[in-house]
């Protein structure tokens, strides 16, 4: 079962990014093709499960990672994002499967060195 981090966390993130960029609710809603009222509800934590499509549009409009938004809502477990973040930055042609495994192994090695 995936534990949801919550709509409040998502809302806080969206609002902080929007304000940091100096954008109004109306401007972001127009860029994201959602209503300003819906965006306000998202920011205040009143929407529990926004659709992945809405999150994608918001991510593109605010230049925020779609994976982060999906994780904040709880659609993607946190450890999935960590394990696959490095590979998601490359096109299929950039790294072979063996190279992807090597990168993942190296990341695990680096994490073990923290302790």
C-alpha positions as CSV (number, residue, x, y, z in Angstrom):
1,X,0.0,0.0,0.0
2,X,1.3,3.5,-0.9
3,X,1.2,5.9,2.0
4,X,0.0,9.3,0.8
5,X,2.1,12.2,1.9
6,X,-0.9,14.4,1.6
7,X,-2.7,17.2,-0.2
8,X,-1.4,19.8,2.3
9,X,2.2,19.1,1.4
10,X,1.4,19.3,-2.3
11,X,-0.6,22.5,-1.8
12,X,2.3,24.1,0.1
13,X,4.7,23.1,-2.6
14,X,2.6,24.5,-5.4
15,X,1.9,27.8,-3.6
16,X,5.5,28.3,-2.6
17,X,6.7,27.8,-6.1
18,X,4.0,29.9,-7.6
19,X,4.8,32.8,-5.3
20,X,8.5,32.4,-5.7
21,X,8.0,32.9,-9.5
22,X,5.8,35.9,-8.9
23,X,2.8,34.3,-10.6
24,X,-0.9,34.8,-9.7
25,X,-3.4,32.0,-9.3
26,X,-5.0,33.2,-12.5
27,X,-1.7,33.1,-14.5
28,X,-0.9,29.6,-13.4
29,X,-4.4,28.3,-13.9
30,X,-4.4,29.6,-17.5
31,X,-1.0,28.1,-18.2
32,X,-2.1,24.8,-16.7
33,X,-5.6,24.8,-18.2
34,X,-7.4,24.4,-14.9
35,X,-9.6,26.9,-13.1
36,X,-8.2,29.3,-10.6
37,X,-10.7,28.0,-8.1
38,X,-9.4,24.5,-8.5
39,X,-5.8,25.6,-8.1
40,X,-6.8,27.5,-5.0
41,X,-8.3,24.3,-3.6
42,X,-5.2,22.4,-4.5
43,X,-3.0,24.9,-2.7
44,X,-5.2,24.8,0.4
45,X,-5.2,21.0,0.6
46,X,-8.9,20.6,-0.2
47,X,-8.3,18.3,-3.1
48,X,-7.1,14.8,-2.1
49,X,-6.3,13.2,-5.4
50,X,-5.7,15.5,-8.3
51,X,-5.4,13.7,-11.6
52,X,-2.0,12.9,-13.0
53,X,-2.8,15.0,-16.0
54,X,-3.4,18.0,-13.8
55,X,-0.2,17.4,-12.0
56,X,1.7,17.1,-15.3
57,X,0.3,20.5,-16.5
58,X,1.1,22.1,-13.2
59,X,4.6,20.7,-13.3
60,X,5.2,22.0,-16.8
61,X,3.7,25.5,-15.9
62,X,5.7,25.9,-12.7
63,X,8.8,24.0,-13.8
64,X,8.4,21.5,-11.0
65,X,9.2,17.8,-11.4
66,X,6.2,15.7,-12.4
67,X,7.6,12.8,-10.4
68,X,7.9,15.1,-7.3
69,X,4.2,16.1,-7.6
70,X,3.1,12.5,-8.1
71,X,5.1,11.5,-5.0
72,X,3.6,14.3,-2.9
73,X,0.1,13.1,-3.7
74,X,1.1,9.5,-3.1
75,X,0.8,8.1,-6.5
76,X,4.5,7.1,-6.5
77,X,6.2,5.8,-3.4
78,X,9.2,7.9,-2.3
79,X,11.7,5.0,-2.7
80,X,10.6,4.4,-6.3
81,X,11.5,8.0,-7.1
82,X,14.9,7.7,-5.4
83,X,15.8,4.4,-7.1
84,X,14.7,5.5,-10.6
85,X,15.5,9.2,-10.6
86,X,18.9,8.8,-12.1
87,X,17.7,6.6,-14.9
88,X,14.7,8.8,-15.7
89,X,17.0,11.6,-16.6
90,X,18.3,9.7,-19.6
91,X,16.7,8.7,-22.9
92,X,16.6,5.0,-23.6
93,X,19.4,5.4,-26.1
94,X,21.7,7.2,-23.5
95,X,22.5,4.2,-21.3
96,X,22.4,0.5,-21.8
97,X,20.6,-1.7,-19.2
98,X,24.1,-2.7,-17.8
99,X,25.1,0.9,-17.5
100,X,21.9,1.8,-15.7
101,X,22.5,-1.1,-13.3
102,X,26.1,0.2,-12.8
103,X,24.8,3.7,-12.0
104,X,22.2,2.4,-9.6
105,X,24.9,0.2,-7.9
106,X,27.2,3.2,-7.5
107,X,24.4,5.3,-6.0
108,X,23.7,2.6,-3.5
109,X,27.5,2.5,-2.7
110,X,27.5,6.2,-2.1
111,X,24.5,6.0,0.2
112,X,26.2,3.3,2.2
113,X,29.3,5.5,2.7
114,X,27.2,8.1,4.6
115,X,26.9,5.8,7.6
